[in-house]
Amino acid sequence: MEDRIRYPEIDEFIRKTIAREEGIFKELEEYAGLNHIPIIPPETAALLKILVKIQRPARILEVGTAIGYSALIMAAASEGESHIDTIEILEETASLAERNIQRSGFSSSIRVLRGDAFEILQCLTTPYDMIFLDASKGQYPEYLPECLRLTREGGVILSDNVLYRGLVAQKGHVEHKHRTIAVRLGEYLDSLCKNPLLDTVIIPIGDGLAVSYRRGG
């Protein structure tokens, strides 16, 4: 099965057609590819930029920093106007992300929070206008109540990799090593779509992106 849920020829067409990143963004894409570090694909990055420009969030929370690529995508889309908190559990990875952020010129806009995502989420109190969830997929159901608590009315929760290589929708046998995550993501999507505080759409882009609008109440 392909790593992505779209047809390969569609992926290739989209990536050739959309404007591609330059400068430090291109450098980080190449670094991630060479070092097998998962970052959002170009088509997801393009959608993320558009959503930031439309939403114009004053405060963004990212769960899952990695090398800082998506945090920098959002910072650039907001022209440095959004304050971004991004959570990373691995000390070495967090340090690398901070170096990349420093080089980018967006260090005043992005703060890396080190530690377990669930524990940090429980400690946060100030609402966010946008939350980008891109961490441990099997823990998405645990993150959701905290993300709901931290998203202001009219805010947006973005959940990446929710179709998990298409395995969430696959009927029949799923390999044991993938089964638990696929089941948990299916439950997570069901919770998103049935939650009375959310309006959710699931977009089959990259590895699947859920966009949830936080209603009042």
C-alpha positions as CSV (number, residue, x, y, z in Angstrom):
1,M,0.0,0.0,0.0
2,E,1.2,3.5,-0.8
3,D,2.3,5.7,2.1
4,R,-0.1,8.4,0.9
5,I,-3.9,8.0,0.4
6,R,-4.0,9.8,-2.9
7,Y,-3.2,8.3,-6.3
8,P,0.6,8.7,-7.0
9,E,-0.1,10.5,-10.3
10,I,-2.4,13.0,-8.6
11,D,0.3,13.7,-5.9
12,E,2.9,14.2,-8.6
13,F,0.6,16.6,-10.6
14,I,-0.3,18.7,-7.5
15,R,3.3,18.9,-6.4
16,K,4.4,20.0,-9.8
17,T,1.6,22.6,-10.1
18,I,1.6,24.3,-6.7
19,A,4.2,26.9,-5.7
20,R,7.0,25.1,-3.9
21,E,9.0,26.3,-0.9
22,E,12.4,28.0,-1.2
23,G,15.2,28.9,1.2
24,I,15.1,27.4,4.6
25,F,11.9,25.5,3.9
26,K,13.4,23.7,0.9
27,E,16.5,23.0,3.0
28,L,14.3,21.4,5.8
29,E,12.4,19.4,3.2
30,E,15.6,17.9,1.9
31,Y,17.0,17.3,5.4
32,A,13.8,15.5,6.5
33,G,13.9,13.3,3.3
34,L,17.6,12.4,3.8
35,N,17.1,11.6,7.5
36,H,13.7,9.9,7.3
37,I,12.0,12.5,9.5
38,P,8.2,12.8,8.8
39,I,7.0,16.3,8.0
40,I,3.9,17.5,6.3
41,P,3.9,17.0,2.5
42,P,3.9,20.0,0.1
43,E,0.2,19.9,-0.6
44,T,-0.7,19.8,3.1
45,A,1.8,22.7,3.8
46,A,0.1,24.7,1.0
47,L,-3.3,24.1,2.6
48,L,-2.0,25.0,6.1
49,K,-0.7,28.3,4.8
50,I,-4.1,29.1,3.2
51,L,-5.9,28.3,6.4
52,V,-3.6,30.5,8.5
53,K,-4.1,33.4,6.1
54,I,-7.9,32.9,6.2
55,Q,-8.2,32.4,9.9
56,R,-5.5,35.0,10.9
57,P,-5.0,33.3,14.3
58,A,-3.4,35.4,17.0
59,R,-2.4,32.3,18.9
60,I,-1.5,28.9,17.5
61,L,-0.8,25.6,19.3
62,E,1.1,22.8,17.5
63,V,1.3,19.4,19.1
64,G,4.3,17.7,17.5
65,T,7.2,20.0,16.5
66,A,9.7,17.6,14.9
67,I,12.3,19.8,13.1
68,G,10.1,22.9,13.2
69,Y,9.0,22.8,9.6
70,S,5.2,23.1,10.0
71,A,5.6,25.7,12.8
72,L,7.7,27.8,10.4
73,I,5.2,27.3,7.6
74,M,2.5,28.8,9.9
75,A,4.8,31.6,11.1
76,A,5.6,32.6,7.5
77,A,2.0,32.5,6.5
78,S,1.1,34.9,9.3
79,E,4.1,37.0,8.5
80,G,5.2,36.6,12.1
81,E,2.0,38.0,13.5
82,S,0.8,34.7,15.1
83,H,2.3,33.6,18.4
84,I,3.0,29.9,18.1
85,D,3.5,27.4,20.9
86,T,4.8,24.0,19.7
87,I,5.2,20.9,21.8
88,E,8.0,18.3,21.4
89,I,8.8,15.4,23.7
90,L,12.3,14.6,22.3
91,E,15.0,16.8,23.7
92,E,17.4,16.4,20.8
93,T,14.6,17.1,18.3
94,A,13.4,20.1,20.2
95,S,16.9,21.5,20.2
96,L,17.2,21.0,16.4
97,A,13.8,22.7,15.9
98,E,14.9,25.7,18.0
99,R,18.1,26.1,15.9
100,N,16.0,26.0,12.7
101,I,13.6,28.5,14.2
102,Q,16.5,30.8,15.2
103,R,17.9,30.7,11.7
104,S,14.6,31.4,10.1
105,G,14.1,34.8,11.8
106,F,10.9,33.8,13.5
107,S,12.3,33.0,16.9
108,S,10.2,35.9,18.5
109,S,7.0,34.2,17.2
110,I,7.6,30.6,18.1
111,R,8.1,29.0,21.5
112,V,9.1,25.3,21.8
113,L,7.6,23.6,24.8
114,R,9.5,20.5,25.9
115,G,7.8,17.5,27.4
116,D,4.9,15.0,27.1
117,A,2.1,16.5,25.0
118,F,-0.7,15.3,27.1
119,E,0.9,16.6,30.3
120,I,1.6,20.0,28.8
121,L,-1.9,20.3,27.3
122,Q,-3.3,19.8,30.8
123,C,-1.2,22.6,32.1
124,L,-2.1,25.2,29.4
125,T,-4.9,27.6,30.2
126,T,-4.9,30.5,27.6
127,P,-7.2,29.7,24.6
128,Y,-5.8,29.3,21.1
129,D,-7.3,30.4,17.8
130,M,-5.9,27.4,15.9
131,I,-4.5,24.0,17.1
132,F,-2.5,21.8,14.7
133,L,-2.4,18.2,16.0
134,D,0.5,16.3,14.5
135,A,1.9,14.0,17.2
136,S,1.4,10.4,18.3
137,K,-1.6,9.2,16.3
138,G,-2.7,6.7,18.9
139,Q,-3.1,9.4,21.5
140,Y,-5.4,11.7,19.5
141,P,-8.5,10.5,21.4
142,E,-6.8,11.6,24.7
143,Y,-5.7,14.9,23.3
144,L,-9.2,15.8,22.0
145,P,-10.8,17.0,25.3
146,E,-7.9,19.2,26.1
147,C,-7.8,20.6,22.5
148,L,-11.5,21.4,22.8
149,R,-10.9,23.1,26.1
150,L,-8.1,25.2,24.6
151,T,-9.8,26.2,21.4
152,R,-11.7,29.4,21.5
153,E,-15.2,29.8,20.0
154,G,-14.7,30.3,16.2
155,G,-11.3,28.6,16.4
156,V,-10.1,25.6,14.3
157,I,-8.5,22.3,15.2
158,L,-6.5,20.7,12.5
159,S,-5.7,17.0,12.9
160,D,-3.1,15.5,10.5
161,N,-2.5,11.9,9.4
162,V,-6.1,10.9,10.3
163,L,-6.5,8.4,7.5
164,Y,-3.2,6.7,8.3
165,R,-2.1,5.4,4.9
166,G,-5.7,4.6,4.1
167,L,-5.8,1.9,6.8
168,V,-8.5,3.7,8.8
169,A,-10.9,3.1,5.9
170,Q,-9.6,-0.3,4.9
171,K,-12.0,-3.2,5.2
172,G,-10.7,-6.6,6.3
173,H,-7.3,-7.5,7.7
174,V,-4.9,-4.8,8.9
175,E,-1.4,-5.8,10.0
176,H,-1.1,-6.0,13.8
177,K,1.6,-3.4,14.0
178,H,-0.8,-0.8,12.4
179,R,-4.2,-2.1,13.7
180,T,-4.3,-0.3,17.0
181,I,-3.5,3.1,15.6
182,A,-5.9,2.6,12.7
183,V,-8.7,1.7,15.1
184,R,-7.9,4.6,17.5
185,L,-7.9,7.1,14.6
186,G,-11.2,5.7,13.4
187,E,-12.6,6.3,16.9
188,Y,-11.1,9.8,17.0
189,L,-12.7,10.7,13.6
190,D,-16.0,9.4,14.9
191,S,-15.7,11.6,18.0
192,L,-14.8,14.7,15.9
193,C,-17.7,14.3,13.5
194,K,-20.3,13.6,16.3
195,N,-19.1,16.2,18.7
196,P,-21.9,18.9,19.0
197,L,-19.2,21.6,19.5
198,L,-17.5,20.9,16.2
199,D,-18.2,21.1,12.5
200,T,-15.7,18.8,10.9
201,V,-14.6,17.9,7.3
202,I,-12.1,15.2,6.5
203,I,-9.8,16.1,3.6
204,P,-8.0,13.3,1.7
205,I,-4.8,15.3,1.3
206,G,-1.4,14.0,2.3
207,D,-2.1,11.3,4.8
208,G,-5.5,12.8,5.7
209,L,-6.3,16.1,7.4
210,A,-9.4,16.8,9.5
211,V,-10.5,20.4,9.8
212,S,-12.8,21.1,12.8
213,Y,-14.5,24.4,13.4
214,R,-15.2,25.1,17.1
215,R,-18.7,26.3,17.7
216,G,-19.9,28.3,20.7
217,G,-21.3,26.6,23.7
